[in-house]
Amino acid sequence: MKVLFVHGLKLGDLLMAAPVLQFYRRKYPRAEFHLLALPEAMAASQVLDPVNVWHELPKKKILETAALASVGLLDGVDLLAACFDRLNLENFDLAVSLSHTRFCAYALSLICASEKHGTYFEGENLKCSSLDFLEMENLKETRKLHYLDAYRKGFGSFDEKVEWRFRGSEEDTLQKRSLLNEGRSLYLFQPLSSEVKKAWSLERWTRLMQEIRRMDPLAEMKILCAPFEVGEVQALSQAAQVELLPTDLKEALAWIRAADFLITLDTSIKHLANASRCKVIELCLGSADFFKQAIYKPGAVILTPKVSCYPCAHQSRCPLEKRICAQGIEAEDVIQALKFLKNKEERPSIHCGAFITTTTDTQWSYRALSAQGGKNEKAVSRTEAEQNH
């Protein structure tokens, strides 16, 4: 049996779908898994175990070709058709859409498979393989479920345990731990995001790292980044006197599994932390809507700005000269969240929006964490939190 998974979003979205791949691997243990992804998501091949064969979707090349006056009007269309013609030579038995975009729905319609799961087109009609996918009717977004849970429900795995399995041995993790000084805590920072409007300022990152150093003088601290991002975070490394750690995804996973704390923006790195014991603080800014795509593990703290424009739409640009959401979380808020993670009995004095995930083995959930609350603070519903936000 051959199964094709079609994914048309970024790297982080693909890593977030890892439990769906694990579900299909349990369902079809002997199947050959293929995955079609954008070039920027192909790095996931380093850590996603269930996939046997990877195919790159040259979306950028197709769009660039379509915009060139020197080529034929339909050359971009021909490139797309050729890509799917090659895929159809594989004779897939099942095609599965891992994205909720209209592009992926059209892509699935071009695959010749006897069975299709997810949303796809037949002619001009949008089809859903399950009534549960009507939560995304007309491919509109929903706030009722975390994206991963919405897809698990649609694919029929909602009652099964969520499995976060990434390729990486215990030996890799032990090797990283052997490089650390015994008895010291390791703090990792992921300060970069692929979207500018999700970023936090250099000054706040620097202040945070300096304060952690003052609070925990023996701490080991490292800034995670991809090798091509070194130039972007060099100034932060120098200002905060924190070591840069350029890594690929596989090595980043080993470091995360060896770490005690990870402080991150809405990036692909946070999804790797789902398969670790590492305690996580996620800073959600701009279009990083934690209701839909937050880190999926219990006991993580999520910080958000208390501004009316958060979260903004993914496709929109911030009209403000200085993003007020980026000023809505202070370094002291993160410090208070760290103290809370170290001692759950403490009442953190957090002035931005703060939530702690109460995720179970089968569903993502959370509760609000206020300055007055502590371990026994009353849980609130998603609707109440949205209204208060």
Backbone hydrogen bonds, N-H to C=O, Kabsch-Sander energy under -0.5 kcal/mol:
donor,donor_aa,acceptor,acceptor_aa,energy
3,V,32,E,-2.6
4,L,94,L,-2.7
5,F,34,H,-2.5
6,V,96,V,-3.1
7,H,5,F,-0.5
7,H,36,L,-2.6
14,L,10,K,-1.6
15,L,11,L,-2.3
16,M,12,G,-2.1
17,A,13,D,-0.8
17,A,14,L,-0.7
18,A,15,L,-1.6
20,V,17,A,-1.1
21,L,17,A,-1.5
22,Q,18,A,-2.1
23,F,19,P,-2.0
24,Y,20,V,-2.1
25,R,21,L,-2.1
26,R,22,Q,-2.0
27,K,23,F,-2.0
28,Y,24,Y,-2.8
31,A,28,Y,-1.5
32,E,1,M,-2.8
33,F,31,A,-0.6
34,H,3,V,-3.1
35,L,53,V,-2.0
36,L,5,F,-3.1
37,A,35,L,-0.6
37,A,55,H,-2.4
41,A,38,L,-1.8
42,M,38,L,-0.6
42,M,39,P,-1.2
44,A,41,A,-1.7
45,S,42,M,-2.1
46,Q,43,A,-2.0
47,V,44,A,-1.6
48,L,44,A,-2.3
49,D,47,V,-0.9
52,N,33,F,-2.0
53,V,33,F,-2.2
55,H,35,L,-3.0
57,L,37,A,-3.1
59,K,57,L,-2.6
62,I,58,P,-2.3
63,L,59,K,-2.5
64,E,60,K,-2.8
65,T,61,K,-2.4
66,A,62,I,-2.0
67,A,63,L,-1.1
68,L,64,E,-0.7
68,L,65,T,-0.9
71,V,68,L,-0.7
75,D,72,G,-1.4
78,D,74,L,-2.3
79,L,75,D,-2.1
80,L,76,G,-1.9
81,A,77,V,-2.6
82,A,78,D,-2.5
83,C,79,L,-1.9
84,F,80,L,-1.9
85,D,81,A,-2.2
86,R,82,A,-2.1
87,L,83,C,-1.6
88,N,84,F,-2.4
89,L,85,D,-0.7
89,L,86,R,-0.7
90,E,87,L,-2.0
91,N,88,N,-1.2
93,D,2,K,-2.1
94,L,2,K,-1.6
95,A,115,E,-2.0
96,V,4,L,-3.1
97,S,117,H,-2.4
98,L,6,V,-3.2
98,L,96,V,-0.6
105,A,101,T,-1.7
106,Y,102,R,-2.2
107,A,103,F,-2.5
108,L,104,C,-2.6
109,S,105,A,-1.1
110,L,106,Y,-0.8
110,L,107,A,-1.2
111,I,108,L,-1.1
113,A,111,I,-1.1
114,S,92,F,-0.6
115,E,93,D,-1.1
117,H,95,A,-2.6
120,Y,127,K,-2.0
121,F,105,A,-1.5
122,E,125,N,-2.7
125,N,122,E,-1.8
127,K,120,Y,-3.9
129,S,118,G,-2.2
133,F,130,S,-1.5
134,L,131,L,-1.8
135,E,132,D,-1.7
136,M,133,F,-1.9
137,E,134,L,-1.8
139,L,136,M,-2.3
140,K,137,E,-1.6
147,Y,292,K,-3.3
150,A,146,H,-2.5
151,Y,147,Y,-2.2
152,R,148,L,-2.6
153,K,149,D,-2.5
154,G,150,A,-2.0
155,F,151,Y,-2.5
156,G,152,R,-0.6
156,G,153,K,-0.8
157,S,152,R,-3.1
158,F,152,R,-0.7
160,E,157,S,-1.4
162,V,361,D,-3.4
164,W,162,V,-0.5
165,R,163,E,-0.8
166,F,164,W,-0.6
167,R,47,V,-3.2
173,T,169,S,-1.3
174,L,170,E,-2.8
175,Q,171,E,-2.1
176,K,172,D,-1.6
177,R,173,T,-2.3
178,S,174,L,-1.9
179,L,175,Q,-0.6
179,L,176,K,-1.1
180,L,177,R,-1.6
184,R,181,N,-1.8
187,Y,185,S,-0.6
187,Y,220,E,-3.2
188,L,261,F,-2.7
189,F,222,K,-1.8
190,Q,263,I,-2.4
198,K,195,E,-1.8
199,A,196,V,-1.9
205,W,201,S,-2.2
206,T,202,L,-2.7
207,R,203,E,-2.5
208,L,204,R,-2.4
209,M,205,W,-2.4
210,Q,206,T,-2.4
211,E,207,R,-2.2
212,I,208,L,-2.3
213,R,209,M,-2.0
214,R,210,Q,-1.8
215,M,211,E,-2.6
216,D,212,I,-3.0
219,A,216,D,-2.3
220,E,185,S,-3.2
222,K,187,Y,-2.2
223,I,243,E,-2.9
224,L,189,F,-3.0
224,L,222,K,-0.6
225,C,245,L,-1.5
229,E,226,A,-2.3
230,V,227,P,-1.0
232,E,229,E,-1.0
233,V,229,E,-1.2
233,V,230,V,-0.7
234,Q,230,V,-1.0
237,S,233,V,-2.4
238,Q,234,Q,-2.2
239,A,235,A,-2.6
240,A,236,L,-2.6
241,Q,237,S,-1.0
242,V,237,S,-1.6
243,E,221,M,-0.8
245,L,223,I,-3.1
247,T,225,C,-2.5
252,A,248,D,-2.3
253,L,249,L,-2.3
254,A,250,K,-1.5
255,W,251,E,-2.2
256,I,252,A,-2.6
257,R,253,L,-2.4
258,A,254,A,-1.1
259,A,255,W,-1.0
259,A,256,I,-0.6
260,D,186,L,-2.0
261,F,186,L,-2.1
262,L,279,K,-2.5
263,I,188,L,-2.5
264,T,262,L,-0.5
264,T,281,I,-2.4
265,L,190,Q,-1.3
267,T,265,L,-1.6
270,K,267,T,-0.7
271,H,267,T,-0.5
271,H,268,S,-0.9
272,L,268,S,-1.0
272,L,269,I,-0.6
273,A,269,I,-1.3
274,N,271,H,-1.0
275,A,272,L,-1.8
276,S,273,A,-1.3
279,K,260,D,-2.4
281,I,262,L,-2.5
282,E,301,V,-2.7
283,L,264,T,-2.8
283,L,281,I,-0.5
284,C,282,E,-0.7
284,C,303,L,-2.7
285,L,283,L,-0.7
288,A,285,L,-2.1
289,D,287,S,-1.8
290,F,288,A,-0.9
292,K,289,D,-1.5
293,Q,289,D,-1.6
294,A,290,F,-1.4
297,K,295,I,-0.8
299,G,357,T,-3.0
300,A,297,K,-0.8
301,V,280,V,-2.4
302,I,355,F,-3.2
303,L,282,E,-2.8
304,T,353,G,-2.5
307,V,305,P,-1.1
310,Y,307,V,-1.5
312,C,286,G,-1.3
316,S,313,A,-0.7
327,Q,323,R,-0.6
328,G,325,C,-1.3
333,D,330,E,-0.7
334,V,330,E,-1.3
335,I,331,A,-2.1
336,Q,332,E,-2.4
337,A,333,D,-1.9
338,L,334,V,-2.3
339,K,335,I,-2.3
340,F,336,Q,-2.0
341,L,337,A,-2.2
342,K,338,L,-1.9
343,N,339,K,-1.7
346,E,343,N,-2.0
350,I,348,P,-1.3
351,H,349,S,-0.5
353,G,304,T,-2.5
355,F,302,I,-2.3
356,I,367,R,-2.5
357,T,300,A,-2.6
358,T,365,S,-1.7
359,T,365,S,-0.5
360,T,363,Q,-2.7
367,R,356,I,-2.0
369,L,354,A,-3.1
373,G,370,S,-0.6
377,E,374,G,-1.4
385,A,381,S,-2.2
386,E,382,R,-2.4
387,Q,383,T,-2.2
388,N,384,E,-2.4
389,H,385,A,-1.6
